[in-house]
Amino acid sequence: MKLVIATPVLVAADIDDAVAVRAEDASGKFGVLDQHADFLTVLAISVVSWRRRDGREGHCAVRGGVLSVSGGKTVSVAAREAVVSDDMVKLEHEVLDRFRRTGEEEKAARASSTRLYLAAVRRMLAYLRPERAARTLSESTPYGGPAEP
């Protein structure tokens, strides 16, 4: 089976002889073997692991992403960030914690941005209320400019 893990800037892993792939989505951990049915899922911040034909294992921490199985022979992962390592302990403790912290910070930033956007929309709606528009038109000249004092 072929396994490709890619980010927008690099191909983190390109494995031609994978016999098993393990990953995690919102429903939990799952495995993919050769001849698996076509499949598409959104990955959680987790570790994608694989075993090669010769028994060696590999691991890659991914910061979310999409995993697809196509033709029963190709597993592709597209992730925001990916860090490959043979040391599972390092990946779990250092990299996943960093990914989770970054995800929480981004979530807080999105919430703050949404609050600012909604406040701006409320201000525009308050300014564009029909009673304000009527008052503004009566105070302006026929050409739409402000009336002279």
N, C-alpha and C positions, 0 to 999 in steps of 0.2 A: 504494500500500500504506500502511496506517496503522501507525505505530510508537508504542508507549507504553512508557516506562520509568518505573517507580514504586518508591518506597520506602515504608516504613510511615508516613512523615510528609509526603511531598510527591510530586508528579508532576514528575520531573526533565526529561522530554521528552515532547512530544505532537506528533508529526509526521504530517501527513495526506498528504504527497506523496513518500514514500520509494519509490525504485525498487530499492534494494539495501540489505541489512543484513548486516554481518559481525560475528561474535562468536567466542568460544572456549569449548569445554568440555573435559572430560578427554581426549577423543580428538583434540583439536587445533582448529585454526581452521576455520570453515565460513562459507558465505554463504547468504543467503535472497533469492530473487527473487520477483516477483509470480507467483501461482498455485502456490506451493510447497505440497507435501502437508502435512497437519497433522503437527505435530512438537512434541515436548516434550523439553527437556534441561536439565541442571543446569550452570550457568555457573561457570567458574573466576574467580578474581580477574583481571580483564582489561578490555579496552576494547571496547565495542560501538560500531561505526562505521556510518554510513549515508550514502547519497548521495540527494539530492533530484532531482526532475525537471529543475530548472534547472542541475544540475551541482554545486551547493554540497554540501560534506561537513560532517558533524557527528560528534562523538565524545563518548562518555560512559564514564568509568571506573566499573566496578561492582565491589562487594565481594561476589563470588559472586552467586547468585540463580538464578532459573528463567526460561527463555525458552520461549515457546510460540508456535506458528504455528497460526492457526485460519482455516478457510475460504479459505486461500490469499491472503487480503487483510489480515490483522491479525497483527502481531508484537507480543507483549506480553512485557515483562521485569519481573519482580518481584525487587528486590534489597534487601539490608540497607542499603547506602549507594550513592549514585550522585552523580557530579560531572560536569557537562556543561561542555565547553570546546571552542573551535575550535582550540586550540593542542595538538596531539598530543604534542609534546615535553614540555610541562608536565605533561600527564596521565601520561605514562609515567614520568617521573623523580620527580615529587613525590607524586602521588596514589597511584599503584600501589605505590610503596615504602611509603608510610604504611599502605595497606590490608594489605600483606603483613606488615608489622611487627605491626600490630594483630591480624591472624589468628594469628600465631605466639604472641603474648602470650596470646590467648584459649585457644589449644591448651594452653599450659603451665598456665594457670589451671584448665582442665578436668581435666588430668592430676592436678594437686595436689588438686583437689576430690574426684576419684575415689579417690585414696589415702586421704584423710581419711575418706571414707564407708566404705571397706573396713576401715580400722582400727576404726571405731566398730562395724561389724557383727561383726568378730572379737571385740571386747570383750564385746558382748552375748551372743554364742554361748558364750564362755568362762564368763560369769556364769550362763547358763541350762543348762549341762551337767547331765545327769541326776544325777551324783554330787553336785554342788553343791546341786541342788534337794532331794535326799533329806536332805542334811545340814541345810539351812535349815529344812525342814519339821519335823524331829525337834527342833530347837531352839526352835520357836515354840509358842504356846499353841493350844488347840483352835479359837480364834477367828481364827487366822492372824496374830496380833500377836506381837511378840517375848516370849520368856519373861522373867519378872522375875528379876533376879539374886539 
